Amino acid sequence: MALKPNDIRNMTAAEINNKLISLKEALFKFRFEQKSGRVEKPHQMRQTRREIARCYTILREKENAEK
């Protein structure tokens, strides 16, 4: 399930960092499956990369808002 930007904005920085860790682990698993040739849903890899980017963007927004 894709995360909406508003859902991420409602999280704290610690929650976003935890989400990033889990998304990076998922991306690692997708890459491993891709190399072994048994990818069932290749679109999830792209979706995960975009969610990681969303999390980084919103973390950056929160850092800039504090300044």
PyMOL commands that place a pseudoatom at each C-alpha (Angstrom):
pseudoatom trace, name=CA, resn=MET, resi=1, chain=A, elem=C, hetatm=0, pos=[0.000, 0.000, 0.000]
pseudoatom trace, name=CA, resn=ALA, resi=2, chain=A, elem=C, hetatm=0, pos=[1.409, 3.342, -1.046]
pseudoatom trace, name=CA, resn=LEU, resi=3, chain=A, elem=C, hetatm=0, pos=[1.890, 6.012, 1.552]
pseudoatom trace, name=CA, resn=LYS, resi=4, chain=A, elem=C, hetatm=0, pos=[0.307, 9.355, 0.883]
pseudoatom trace, name=CA, resn=PRO, resi=5, chain=A, elem=C, hetatm=0, pos=[2.422, 12.457, 1.561]
pseudoatom trace, name=CA, resn=ASN, resi=6, chain=A, elem=C, hetatm=0, pos=[-0.094, 13.675, 4.153]
pseudoatom trace, name=CA, resn=ASP, resi=7, chain=A, elem=C, hetatm=0, pos=[0.221, 10.405, 6.056]
pseudoatom trace, name=CA, resn=ILE, resi=8, chain=A, elem=C, hetatm=0, pos=[3.990, 10.814, 6.179]
pseudoatom trace, name=CA, resn=ARG, resi=9, chain=A, elem=C, hetatm=0, pos=[3.719, 14.467, 7.231]
pseudoatom trace, name=CA, resn=ASN, resi=10, chain=A, elem=C, hetatm=0, pos=[1.621, 13.423, 10.230]
pseudoatom trace, name=CA, resn=MET, resi=11, chain=A, elem=C, hetatm=0, pos=[4.426, 11.141, 11.448]
pseudoatom trace, name=CA, resn=THR, resi=12, chain=A, elem=C, hetatm=0, pos=[7.227, 12.252, 13.732]
pseudoatom trace, name=CA, resn=ALA, resi=13, chain=A, elem=C, hetatm=0, pos=[10.816, 12.292, 12.506]
pseudoatom trace, name=CA, resn=ALA, resi=14, chain=A, elem=C, hetatm=0, pos=[11.569, 9.098, 14.451]
pseudoatom trace, name=CA, resn=GLU, resi=15, chain=A, elem=C, hetatm=0, pos=[8.593, 7.313, 12.885]
pseudoatom trace, name=CA, resn=ILE, resi=16, chain=A, elem=C, hetatm=0, pos=[9.684, 8.415, 9.424]
pseudoatom trace, name=CA, resn=ASN, resi=17, chain=A, elem=C, hetatm=0, pos=[13.203, 7.108, 10.076]
pseudoatom trace, name=CA, resn=ASN, resi=18, chain=A, elem=C, hetatm=0, pos=[11.773, 3.762, 11.185]
pseudoatom trace, name=CA, resn=LYS, resi=19, chain=A, elem=C, hetatm=0, pos=[9.643, 3.650, 8.043]
pseudoatom trace, name=CA, resn=LEU, resi=20, chain=A, elem=C, hetatm=0, pos=[12.732, 4.420, 5.942]
pseudoatom trace, name=CA, resn=ILE, resi=21, chain=A, elem=C, hetatm=0, pos=[14.587, 1.503, 7.495]
pseudoatom trace, name=CA, resn=SER, resi=22, chain=A, elem=C, hetatm=0, pos=[11.760, -0.902, 6.720]
pseudoatom trace, name=CA, resn=LEU, resi=23, chain=A, elem=C, hetatm=0, pos=[11.413, 0.438, 3.158]
pseudoatom trace, name=CA, resn=LYS, resi=24, chain=A, elem=C, hetatm=0, pos=[15.147, 0.035, 2.536]
pseudoatom trace, name=CA, resn=GLU, resi=25, chain=A, elem=C, hetatm=0, pos=[14.986, -3.549, 3.781]
pseudoatom trace, name=CA, resn=ALA, resi=26, chain=A, elem=C, hetatm=0, pos=[12.069, -4.222, 1.453]
pseudoatom trace, name=CA, resn=LEU, resi=27, chain=A, elem=C, hetatm=0, pos=[13.978, -2.703, -1.470]
pseudoatom trace, name=CA, resn=PHE, resi=28, chain=A, elem=C, hetatm=0, pos=[16.956, -4.920, -0.672]
pseudoatom trace, name=CA, resn=LYS, resi=29, chain=A, elem=C, hetatm=0, pos=[14.692, -7.981, -0.756]
pseudoatom trace, name=CA, resn=PHE, resi=30, chain=A, elem=C, hetatm=0, pos=[13.195, -6.882, -4.085]
pseudoatom trace, name=CA, resn=ARG, resi=31, chain=A, elem=C, hetatm=0, pos=[16.665, -6.456, -5.581]
pseudoatom trace, name=CA, resn=PHE, resi=32, chain=A, elem=C, hetatm=0, pos=[17.715, -9.860, -4.301]
pseudoatom trace, name=CA, resn=GLU, resi=33, chain=A, elem=C, hetatm=0, pos=[14.625, -11.463, -5.836]
pseudoatom trace, name=CA, resn=GLN, resi=34, chain=A, elem=C, hetatm=0, pos=[15.251, -9.637, -9.103]
pseudoatom trace, name=CA, resn=LYS, resi=35, chain=A, elem=C, hetatm=0, pos=[18.801, -10.966, -9.340]
pseudoatom trace, name=CA, resn=SER, resi=36, chain=A, elem=C, hetatm=0, pos=[17.647, -14.490, -8.572]
pseudoatom trace, name=CA, resn=GLY, resi=37, chain=A, elem=C, hetatm=0, pos=[14.982, -14.194, -11.264]
pseudoatom trace, name=CA, resn=ARG, resi=38, chain=A, elem=C, hetatm=0, pos=[11.860, -14.762, -9.215]
pseudoatom trace, name=CA, resn=VAL, resi=39, chain=A, elem=C, hetatm=0, pos=[10.195, -11.368, -9.063]
pseudoatom trace, name=CA, resn=GLU, resi=40, chain=A, elem=C, hetatm=0, pos=[6.438, -11.673, -8.833]
pseudoatom trace, name=CA, resn=LYS, resi=41, chain=A, elem=C, hetatm=0, pos=[5.542, -7.983, -8.683]
pseudoatom trace, name=CA, resn=PRO, resi=42, chain=A, elem=C, hetatm=0, pos=[8.242, -5.825, -10.301]
pseudoatom trace, name=CA, resn=HIS, resi=43, chain=A, elem=C, hetatm=0, pos=[6.148, -2.663, -9.907]
pseudoatom trace, name=CA, resn=GLN, resi=44, chain=A, elem=C, hetatm=0, pos=[6.595, -2.825, -6.138]
pseudoatom trace, name=CA, resn=MET, resi=45, chain=A, elem=C, hetatm=0, pos=[10.292, -2.086, -6.517]
pseudoatom trace, name=CA, resn=ARG, resi=46, chain=A, elem=C, hetatm=0, pos=[9.544, 1.211, -8.223]
pseudoatom trace, name=CA, resn=GLN, resi=47, chain=A, elem=C, hetatm=0, pos=[6.824, 2.031, -5.707]
pseudoatom trace, name=CA, resn=THR, resi=48, chain=A, elem=C, hetatm=0, pos=[9.209, 1.382, -2.814]
pseudoatom trace, name=CA, resn=ARG, resi=49, chain=A, elem=C, hetatm=0, pos=[11.880, 3.644, -4.297]
pseudoatom trace, name=CA, resn=ARG, resi=50, chain=A, elem=C, hetatm=0, pos=[9.327, 6.432, -4.628]
pseudoatom trace, name=CA, resn=GLU, resi=51, chain=A, elem=C, hetatm=0, pos=[8.144, 5.995, -1.049]
pseudoatom trace, name=CA, resn=ILE, resi=52, chain=A, elem=C, hetatm=0, pos=[11.748, 6.246, 0.139]
pseudoatom trace, name=CA, resn=ALA, resi=53, chain=A, elem=C, hetatm=0, pos=[12.129, 9.470, -1.821]
pseudoatom trace, name=CA, resn=ARG, resi=54, chain=A, elem=C, hetatm=0, pos=[8.891, 10.830, -0.330]
pseudoatom trace, name=CA, resn=CYS, resi=55, chain=A, elem=C, hetatm=0, pos=[10.117, 10.102, 3.179]
pseudoatom trace, name=CA, resn=TYR, resi=56, chain=A, elem=C, hetatm=0, pos=[13.438, 11.834, 2.552]
pseudoatom trace, name=CA, resn=THR, resi=57, chain=A, elem=C, hetatm=0, pos=[11.687, 14.851, 1.035]
pseudoatom trace, name=CA, resn=ILE, resi=58, chain=A, elem=C, hetatm=0, pos=[9.314, 15.266, 3.954]
pseudoatom trace, name=CA, resn=LEU, resi=59, chain=A, elem=C, hetatm=0, pos=[12.132, 14.799, 6.480]
pseudoatom trace, name=CA, resn=ARG, resi=60, chain=A, elem=C, hetatm=0, pos=[13.987, 17.588, 4.702]
pseudoatom trace, name=CA, resn=GLU, resi=61, chain=A, elem=C, hetatm=0, pos=[10.885, 19.793, 4.789]
pseudoatom trace, name=CA, resn=LYS, resi=62, chain=A, elem=C, hetatm=0, pos=[10.601, 19.264, 8.539]
pseudoatom trace, name=CA, resn=GLU, resi=63, chain=A, elem=C, hetatm=0, pos=[14.285, 20.126, 9.040]
pseudoatom trace, name=CA, resn=ASN, resi=64, chain=A, elem=C, hetatm=0, pos=[13.916, 23.324, 7.032]
pseudoatom trace, name=CA, resn=ALA, resi=65, chain=A, elem=C, hetatm=0, pos=[10.753, 24.289, 8.916]
pseudoatom trace, name=CA, resn=GLU, resi=66, chain=A, elem=C, hetatm=0, pos=[12.623, 24.098, 12.210]
pseudoatom trace, name=CA, resn=LYS, resi=67, chain=A, elem=C, hetatm=0, pos=[15.246, 26.593, 11.022]
for i in range(1, 67): cmd.bond("trace and resi %d" % i, "trace and resi %d" % (i + 1))
show_as sticks, trace
zoom trace
